[in-house]
Amino acid sequence: MDQGFARRDAERVGEEGMTQLAEEEILTSRQARRLLKIGRTKLWELTKERIIPAYRIGKARNSALRYKKADLLRWLESNRAVDNER
């Protein structure tokens, strides 16, 4: 993201608003894989099994997929390993 753009956004919406903007960010498959630290095959499995939501850009079956950062973070949080499983 352009730093000048980010700085102007921060001034316009404030710190709380920037957090909300970051959570509403739309990610490519590559960005989603980096965020989750998983490979392409695993991301596709999770998407195909509808474990994590994805959004198709276009109508063709092989159209690009996009992911909402907030959805991925929510999924991560809901799959946290229980600390007291020792």
MOPAC internal coordinates of N, CA, C and O (Angstrom, degrees):
PM7 1SCF
backbone

  N    0.0000 0     0.00 0     0.00 0    0    0    0
  C    1.4527 1     0.00 0     0.00 0    1    0    0
  C    1.5187 1   108.48 1     0.00 0    2    1    0
  O    1.2310 1   120.49 1   -40.52 1    3    2    1
  N    1.3050 1   116.67 1   139.48 1    3    2    1
  C    1.4548 1   122.77 1   178.22 1    5    3    2
  C    1.5251 1   109.30 1   -61.45 1    6    5    3
  O    1.2310 1   120.39 1   -52.94 1    7    6    5
  N    1.3438 1   116.87 1   127.06 1    7    6    5
  C    1.4626 1   120.04 1  -176.64 1    9    7    6
  C    1.5174 1   112.04 1   -65.87 1   10    9    7
  O    1.2310 1   120.07 1   143.80 1   11   10    9
  N    1.3297 1   117.48 1   -36.20 1   11   10    9
  C    1.4554 1   120.27 1   177.20 1   13   11   10
  C    1.5139 1   111.23 1   -62.60 1   14   13   11
  O    1.2310 1   121.11 1   137.61 1   15   14   13
  N    1.3164 1   115.49 1   -42.39 1   15   14   13
  C    1.4633 1   121.02 1   177.66 1   17   15   14
  C    1.5220 1   110.32 1   -62.87 1   18   17   15
  O    1.2310 1   120.62 1   134.86 1   19   18   17
  N    1.3357 1   116.41 1   -45.14 1   19   18   17
  C    1.4606 1   120.75 1  -179.91 1   21   19   18
  C    1.5238 1   110.87 1   -62.34 1   22   21   19
  O    1.2310 1   120.30 1   139.19 1   23   22   21
  N    1.3345 1   117.03 1   -40.81 1   23   22   21
  C    1.4689 1   120.74 1  -179.81 1   25   23   22
  C    1.5281 1   110.50 1   -65.51 1   26   25   23
  O    1.2310 1   120.40 1   136.55 1   27   26   25
  N    1.3360 1   116.85 1   -43.45 1   27   26   25
  C    1.4705 1   119.88 1   178.02 1   29   27   26
  C    1.5172 1   110.83 1   -63.55 1   30   29   27
  O    1.2310 1   120.31 1   139.75 1   31   30   29
  N    1.3378 1   117.02 1   -40.25 1   31   30   29
  C    1.4632 1   120.34 1   177.35 1   33   31   30
  C    1.5221 1   110.89 1   -62.23 1   34   33   31
  O    1.2310 1   120.52 1   136.82 1   35   34   33
  N    1.3381 1   116.62 1   -43.18 1   35   34   33
  C    1.4588 1   120.86 1  -179.30 1   37   35   34
  C    1.5214 1   110.54 1   -61.02 1   38   37   35
  O    1.2310 1   120.43 1   138.62 1   39   38   37
  N    1.3213 1   116.79 1   -41.38 1   39   38   37
  C    1.4579 1   120.42 1   179.39 1   41   39   38
  C    1.5277 1   110.57 1   -66.32 1   42   41   39
  O    1.2310 1   120.64 1   143.01 1   43   42   41
  N    1.3301 1   116.39 1   -36.99 1   43   42   41
  C    1.4603 1   120.95 1  -176.40 1   45   43   42
  C    1.5299 1   112.39 1   -74.70 1   46   45   43
  O    1.2310 1   119.87 1   136.12 1   47   46   45
  N    1.3196 1   117.85 1   -43.88 1   47   46   45
  C    1.4590 1   120.12 1  -173.05 1   49   47   46
  C    1.5171 1   114.25 1  -105.49 1   50   49   47
  O    1.2310 1   119.39 1   170.76 1   51   50   49
  N    1.2973 1   118.78 1    -9.24 1   51   50   49
  C    1.4575 1   121.76 1   179.32 1   53   51   50
  C    1.5199 1   111.40 1    79.18 1   54   53   51
  O    1.2310 1   121.05 1    -7.22 1   55   54   53
  N    1.3200 1   115.61 1   172.78 1   55   54   53
  C    1.4676 1   121.78 1  -175.83 1   57   55   54
  C    1.5214 1   112.14 1   -62.43 1   58   57   55
  O    1.2310 1   120.03 1   135.00 1   59   58   57
  N    1.3216 1   117.54 1   -45.00 1   59   58   57
  C    1.4629 1   121.83 1  -179.43 1   61   59   58
  C    1.5243 1   111.14 1   -62.60 1   62   61   59
  O    1.2310 1   121.07 1   139.38 1   63   62   61
  N    1.3141 1   115.57 1   -40.62 1   63   62   61
  C    1.4600 1   120.29 1   178.81 1   65   63   62
  C    1.5152 1   112.00 1   -66.80 1   66   65   63
  O    1.2310 1   120.00 1   144.60 1   67   66   65
  N    1.3274 1   117.61 1   -35.40 1   67   66   65
  C    1.4652 1   120.97 1   178.70 1   69   67   66
  C    1.5266 1   110.68 1   -65.50 1   70   69   67
  O    1.2310 1   120.24 1   142.58 1   71   70   69
  N    1.3255 1   117.15 1   -37.42 1   71   70   69
  C    1.4562 1   120.40 1   176.63 1   73   71   70
  C    1.5185 1   109.70 1   -61.04 1   74   73   71
  O    1.2310 1   120.83 1   136.43 1   75   74   73
  N    1.3165 1   116.01 1   -43.57 1   75   74   73
  C    1.4635 1   120.27 1   179.07 1   77   75   74
  C    1.5301 1   110.38 1   -65.06 1   78   77   75
  O    1.2310 1   119.70 1   137.78 1   79   78   77
  N    1.3335 1   118.18 1   -42.22 1   79   78   77
  C    1.4614 1   121.04 1   177.75 1   81   79   78
  C    1.5242 1   110.88 1   -60.83 1   82   81   79
  O    1.2310 1   120.18 1   138.54 1   83   82   81
  N    1.3236 1   117.26 1   -41.46 1   83   82   81
  C    1.4649 1   120.91 1  -179.64 1   85   83   82
  C    1.5209 1   110.65 1   -63.96 1   86   85   83
  O    1.2310 1   119.94 1   140.66 1   87   86   85
  N    1.3184 1   117.73 1   -39.34 1   87   86   85
  C    1.4549 1   121.30 1   179.93 1   89   87   86
  C    1.5280 1   111.71 1   -70.31 1   90   89   87
  O    1.2310 1   119.98 1   151.82 1   91   90   89
  N    1.3276 1   117.65 1   -28.18 1   91   90   89
  C    1.4540 1   121.30 1   179.73 1   93   91   90
  C    1.5285 1   111.95 1   -86.05 1   94   93   91
  O    1.2310 1   120.41 1  -178.64 1   95   94   93
  N    1.3073 1   116.82 1     1.36 1   95   94   93
  C    1.4552 1   122.25 1  -178.02 1   97   95   94
  C    1.5325 1   110.63 1   -59.90 1   98   97   95
  O    1.2310 1   121.01 1   -40.45 1   99   98   97
  N    1.3214 1   115.67 1   139.55 1   99   98   97
  C    1.4527 1   122.71 1   177.37 1  101   99   98
  C    1.5255 1   107.75 1   -98.51 1  102  101   99
  O    1.2310 1   120.60 1   -49.87 1  103  102  101
  N    1.3344 1   116.46 1   130.13 1  103  102  101
  C    1.4531 1   122.03 1  -175.36 1  105  103  102
  C    1.5254 1   111.64 1  -113.27 1  106  105  103
  O    1.2310 1   121.11 1   -32.71 1  107  106  105
  N    1.3147 1   115.49 1   147.29 1  107  106  105
  C    1.4582 1   120.94 1   170.21 1  109  107  106
  C    1.5322 1   107.83 1   -76.69 1  110  109  107
  O    1.2310 1   120.88 1    -8.21 1  111  110  109
  N    1.3146 1   115.91 1   171.79 1  111  110  109
  C    1.4711 1   119.57 1   176.64 1  113  111  110
  C    1.5215 1   110.99 1   -59.32 1  114  113  111
  O    1.2310 1   120.41 1   137.95 1  115  114  113
  N    1.3162 1   116.81 1   -42.05 1  115  114  113
  C    1.4698 1   120.56 1   179.76 1  117  115  114
  C    1.5260 1   110.84 1   -61.58 1  118  117  115
  O    1.2310 1   120.25 1   135.29 1  119  118  117
  N    1.3265 1   117.13 1   -44.71 1  119  118  117
  C    1.4648 1   120.53 1   179.70 1  121  119  118
  C    1.5252 1   110.66 1   -65.59 1  122  121  119
  O    1.2310 1   120.38 1   141.49 1  123  122  121
  N    1.3186 1   116.88 1   -38.51 1  123  122  121
  C    1.4720 1   120.89 1   178.51 1  125  123  122
  C    1.5324 1   110.05 1   -63.82 1  126  125  123
  O    1.2310 1   120.42 1   137.80 1  127  126  125
  N    1.3305 1   116.80 1   -42.20 1  127  126  125
  C    1.4648 1   120.33 1   178.20 1  129  127  126
  C    1.5191 1   111.20 1   -62.41 1  130  129  127
  O    1.2310 1   120.66 1   138.76 1  131  130  129
  N    1.3179 1   116.35 1   -41.24 1  131  130  129
  C    1.4767 1   119.78 1   178.76 1  133  131  130
  C    1.5263 1   110.99 1   -64.87 1  134  133  131
  O    1.2310 1   120.62 1   137.11 1  135  134  133
  N    1.3340 1   116.42 1   -42.89 1  135  134  133
  C    1.4679 1   120.25 1   179.95 1  137  135  134
  C    1.5278 1   110.60 1   -61.44 1  138  137  135
  O    1.2310 1   120.57 1   134.19 1  139  138  137
  N    1.3249 1   116.52 1   -45.81 1  139  138  137
  C    1.4649 1   121.09 1  -176.98 1  141  139  138
  C    1.5279 1   112.71 1   -84.01 1  142  141  139
  O    1.2310 1   120.72 1   167.25 1  143  142  141
  N    1.3408 1   116.22 1   -12.75 1  143  142  141
  C    1.4719 1   122.14 1  -178.17 1  145  143  142
  C    1.5296 1   110.36 1    58.15 1  146  145  143
  O    1.2310 1   121.27 1  -129.80 1  147  146  145
  N    1.3411 1   115.18 1    50.20 1  147  146  145
  C    1.4559 1   121.95 1   177.47 1  149  147  146
  C    1.5297 1   108.54 1  -131.60 1  150  149  147
  O    1.2310 1   120.78 1   -14.42 1  151  150  149
  N    1.3042 1   116.11 1   165.58 1  151  150  149
  C    1.4542 1   121.46 1  -179.85 1  153  151  150
  C    1.5209 1   112.72 1   -86.00 1  154  153  151
  O    1.2310 1   121.62 1    -5.72 1  155  154  153
  N    1.3287 1   114.51 1   174.28 1  155  154  153
  C    1.4576 1   121.55 1  -177.72 1  157  155  154
  C    1.5360 1   111.68 1   -62.90 1  158  157  155
  O    1.2310 1   120.50 1   138.61 1  159  158  157
  N    1.3293 1   116.65 1   -41.39 1  159  158  157
  C    1.4639 1   120.38 1  -179.03 1  161  159  158
  C    1.5236 1   111.02 1   -63.51 1  162  161  159
  O    1.2310 1   120.28 1   134.85 1  163  162  161
  N    1.3197 1   117.07 1   -45.15 1  163  162  161
  C    1.4692 1   120.61 1  -179.20 1  165  163  162
  C    1.5290 1   110.80 1   -64.37 1  166  165  163
  O    1.2310 1   120.29 1   137.72 1  167  166  165
  N    1.3326 1   117.05 1   -42.28 1  167  166  165
  C    1.4628 1   119.67 1   178.63 1  169  167  166
  C    1.5249 1   109.78 1   -61.32 1  170  169  167
  O    1.2310 1   120.19 1   137.39 1  171  170  169
  N    1.3289 1   117.25 1   -42.61 1  171  170  169
  C    1.4589 1   120.25 1   179.68 1  173  171  170
  C    1.5316 1   111.05 1   -64.67 1  174  173  171
  O    1.2310 1   119.93 1   139.28 1  175  174  173
  N    1.3378 1   117.74 1   -40.72 1  175  174  173
  C    1.4705 1   120.75 1   177.59 1  177  175  174
  C    1.5275 1   110.74 1   -59.88 1  178  177  175
  O    1.2310 1   120.62 1   132.30 1  179  178  177
  N    1.3312 1   116.42 1   -47.70 1  179  178  177
  C    1.4666 1   120.51 1  -179.46 1  181  179  178
  C    1.5299 1   111.34 1   -63.24 1  182  181  179
  O    1.2310 1   120.67 1   144.40 1  183  182  181
  N    1.3253 1   116.32 1   -35.60 1  183  182  181
  C    1.4568 1   121.33 1   179.78 1  185  183  182
  C    1.5253 1   110.10 1   -72.53 1  186  185  183
  O    1.2310 1   120.68 1   131.51 1  187  186  185
  N    1.3281 1   116.30 1   -48.49 1  187  186  185
  C    1.4673 1   121.87 1  -177.46 1  189  187  186
  C    1.5196 1   111.58 1   -61.34 1  190  189  187
  O    1.2310 1   120.55 1   142.28 1  191  190  189
  N    1.3229 1   116.56 1   -37.72 1  191  190  189
  C    1.4676 1   121.81 1   179.84 1  193  191  190
  C    1.5273 1   111.86 1   -82.86 1  194  193  191
  O    1.2310 1   120.79 1  -176.79 1  195  194  193
  N    1.3273 1   116.10 1     3.21 1  195  194  193
  C    1.4716 1   123.36 1   179.03 1  197  195  194
  C    1.5306 1   112.49 1    58.69 1  198  197  195
  O    1.2310 1   121.30 1  -146.62 1  199  198  197
  N    1.3170 1   115.12 1    33.38 1  199  198  197
  C    1.4610 1   120.59 1   176.24 1  201  199  198
  C    1.5239 1   109.31 1   -79.90 1  202  201  199
  O    1.2310 1   120.76 1   141.32 1  203  202  201
  N    1.3229 1   116.15 1   -38.68 1  203  202  201
  C    1.4609 1   120.72 1   171.91 1  205  203  202
  C    1.5239 1   108.29 1  -118.89 1  206  205  203
  O    1.2310 1   120.22 1   -40.40 1  207  206  205
  N    1.3277 1   117.18 1   139.60 1  207  206  205
  C    1.4686 1   119.80 1  -178.30 1  209  207  206
  C    1.5217 1   112.24 1   -76.00 1  210  209  207
  O    1.2310 1   121.24 1   -38.23 1  211  210  209
  N    1.3169 1   115.24 1   141.77 1  211  210  209
  C    1.4568 1   122.44 1   176.49 1  213  211  210
  C    1.5188 1   108.00 1  -133.24 1  214  213  211
  O    1.2310 1   120.79 1   -21.54 1  215  214  213
  N    1.2972 1   116.09 1   158.46 1  215  214  213
  C    1.4586 1   122.50 1  -177.76 1  217  215  214
  C    1.5214 1   107.95 1  -125.53 1  218  217  215
  O    1.2310 1   120.60 1   -54.14 1  219  218  217
  N    1.3228 1   116.47 1   125.86 1  219  218  217
  C    1.4552 1   121.95 1  -178.25 1  221  219  218
  C    1.5206 1   109.39 1   -85.90 1  222  221  219
  O    1.2310 1   120.92 1   -47.78 1  223  222  221
  N    1.3183 1   115.85 1   132.22 1  223  222  221
  C    1.4597 1   122.35 1   177.55 1  225  223  222
  C    1.5309 1   106.28 1   -96.74 1  226  225  223
  O    1.2310 1   120.60 1   -77.12 1  227  226  225
  N    1.3077 1   116.46 1   102.88 1  227  226  225
  C    1.4607 1   121.40 1  -176.14 1  229  227  226
  C    1.5129 1   110.66 1   107.28 1  230  229  227
  O    1.2310 1   121.02 1    -4.35 1  231  230  229
  N    1.3136 1   115.66 1   175.65 1  231  230  229
  C    1.4684 1   120.26 1  -176.19 1  233  231  230
  C    1.5153 1   113.51 1  -102.45 1  234  233  231
  O    1.2310 1   119.85 1   161.12 1  235  234  233
  N    1.3158 1   117.89 1   -18.88 1  235  234  233
  C    1.4621 1   121.01 1  -178.26 1  237  235  234
  C    1.5292 1   110.79 1   -66.51 1  238  237  235
  O    1.2310 1   121.21 1   -30.43 1  239  238  237
  N    1.3141 1   115.30 1   149.57 1  239  238  237
  C    1.4632 1   120.95 1  -178.95 1  241  239  238
  C    1.5275 1   112.17 1   -60.38 1  242  241  239
  O    1.2310 1   120.55 1   150.32 1  243  242  241
  N    1.3245 1   116.56 1   -29.68 1  243  242  241
  C    1.4645 1   119.92 1  -178.93 1  245  243  242
  C    1.5302 1   112.65 1  -102.02 1  246  245  243
  O    1.2310 1   120.26 1  -158.05 1  247  246  245
  N    1.3377 1   117.10 1    21.95 1  247  246  245
  C    1.4644 1   121.06 1   177.04 1  249  247  246
  C    1.5239 1   110.13 1   -65.83 1  250  249  247
  O    1.2310 1   121.33 1   -23.98 1  251  250  249
  N    1.3107 1   115.05 1   156.02 1  251  250  249
  C    1.4676 1   120.77 1  -179.23 1  253  251  250
  C    1.5264 1   111.16 1   -63.18 1  254  253  251
  O    1.2310 1   121.14 1   -31.94 1  255  254  253
  N    1.3175 1   115.42 1   148.06 1  255  254  253
  C    1.4610 1   121.90 1   177.37 1  257  255  254
  C    1.5174 1   109.74 1  -104.60 1  258  257  255
  O    1.2310 1   120.88 1   -31.48 1  259  258  257
  N    1.3122 1   115.93 1   148.52 1  259  258  257
  C    1.4562 1   122.26 1   174.88 1  261  259  258
  C    1.5235 1   108.12 1  -131.03 1  262  261  259
  O    1.2310 1   121.32 1   -23.59 1  263  262  261
  N    1.3172 1   115.08 1   156.41 1  263  262  261
  C    1.4639 1   122.13 1  -177.26 1  265  263  262
  C    1.5196 1   109.07 1  -130.98 1  266  265  263
  O    1.2310 1   120.46 1   -37.38 1  267  266  265
  N    1.3232 1   116.73 1   142.62 1  267  266  265
  C    1.4605 1   120.67 1   173.97 1  269  267  266
  C    1.5246 1   107.85 1   -86.45 1  270  269  267
  O    1.2310 1   121.03 1   -51.24 1  271  270  269
  N    1.3099 1   115.63 1   128.76 1  271  270  269
  C    1.4657 1   120.96 1  -179.26 1  273  271  270
  C    1.5294 1   110.77 1   -56.82 1  274  273  271
  O    1.2310 1   120.24 1   138.77 1  275  274  273
  N    1.3145 1   117.15 1   -41.23 1  275  274  273
  C    1.4702 1   120.97 1  -179.25 1  277  275  274
  C    1.5269 1   111.04 1   -61.41 1  278  277  275
  O    1.2310 1   120.17 1   140.51 1  279  278  277
  N    1.3416 1   117.29 1   -39.49 1  279  278  277
  C    1.4671 1   121.01 1   178.15 1  281  279  278
  C    1.5219 1   110.53 1   -62.83 1  282  281  279
  O    1.2310 1   120.45 1   136.77 1  283  282  281
  N    1.3232 1   116.74 1   -43.23 1  283  282  281
  C    1.4608 1   120.44 1  -178.85 1  285  283  282
  C    1.5250 1   111.21 1   -67.13 1  286  285  283
  O    1.2310 1   120.36 1   138.67 1  287  286  285
  N    1.3254 1   116.92 1   -41.33 1  287  286  285
  C    1.4711 1   120.24 1   178.87 1  289  287  286
  C    1.5257 1   110.71 1   -65.54 1  290  289  287
  O    1.2310 1   120.21 1   140.67 1  291  290  289
  N    1.3224 1   117.21 1   -39.33 1  291  290  289
  C    1.4643 1   121.67 1   177.32 1  293  291  290
  C    1.5299 1   110.11 1   -62.90 1  294  293  291
  O    1.2310 1   120.63 1   136.60 1  295  294  293
  N    1.3472 1   116.39 1   -43.40 1  295  294  293
  C    1.4632 1   120.70 1   178.90 1  297  295  294
  C    1.5335 1   110.15 1   -62.78 1  298  297  295
  O    1.2310 1   120.65 1   135.86 1  299  298  297
  N    1.3201 1   116.37 1   -44.14 1  299  298  297
  C    1.4663 1   120.00 1   178.59 1  301  299  298
  C    1.5270 1   110.83 1   -58.36 1  302  301  299
  O    1.2310 1   120.87 1   132.30 1  303  302  301
  N    1.3113 1   115.94 1   -47.70 1  303  302  301
  C    1.4659 1   121.03 1  -178.24 1  305  303  302
  C    1.5346 1   111.15 1   -62.32 1  306  305  303
  O    1.2310 1   120.46 1   140.49 1  307  306  305
  N    1.3169 1   116.73 1   -39.51 1  307  306  305
  C    1.4670 1   120.06 1  -178.29 1  309  307  306
  C    1.5251 1   112.16 1   -72.80 1  310  309  307
  O    1.2310 1   119.97 1   165.85 1  311  310  309
  N    1.3265 1   117.66 1   -14.15 1  311  310  309
  C    1.4550 1   122.00 1   179.89 1  313  311  310
  C    1.5273 1   112.52 1  -110.03 1  314  313  311
  O    1.2310 1   120.93 1  -158.73 1  315  314  313
  N    1.3118 1   115.82 1    21.27 1  315  314  313
  C    1.4665 1   120.85 1   178.78 1  317  315  314
  C    1.5206 1   109.34 1   -64.70 1  318  317  315
  O    1.2310 1   120.62 1   -43.29 1  319  318  317
  N    1.3221 1   116.42 1   136.71 1  319  318  317
  C    1.4567 1   121.35 1   176.54 1  321  319  318
  C    1.5207 1   107.82 1   -68.37 1  322  321  319
  O    1.2310 1   120.55 1   -42.52 1  323  322  321
  N    1.3112 1   116.55 1   137.48 1  323  322  321
  C    1.4544 1   121.65 1  -179.70 1  325  323  322
  C    1.5234 1   108.80 1   -70.26 1  326  325  323
  O    1.2310 1   120.94 1   -50.79 1  327  326  325
  N    1.3309 1   115.81 1   129.21 1  327  326  325
  C    1.4665 1   121.14 1  -176.64 1  329  327  326
  C    1.5219 1   113.41 1   -65.26 1  330  329  327
  O    1.2310 1   120.04 1   146.35 1  331  330  329
  N    1.3345 1   117.54 1   -33.65 1  331  330  329
  C    1.4609 1   118.83 1  -174.15 1  333  331  330
  C    1.5366 1   111.98 1   -97.28 1  334  333  331
  O    1.2310 1   119.73 1  -145.73 1  335  334  333
  N    1.3266 1   118.13 1    34.27 1  335  334  333
  C    1.4698 1   122.53 1   174.69 1  337  335  334
  C    1.5212 1   109.70 1   -96.82 1  338  337  335
  O    1.2310 1   119.34 1  -131.33 1  339  338  337
  N    1.2782 1   118.86 1    48.67 1  339  338  337
  C    1.4775 1   121.15 1  -175.40 1  341  339  338
  C    1.4773 1   111.52 1   -93.96 1  342  341  339
  O    1.2310 1   120.10 1   180.00 1  343  342  341

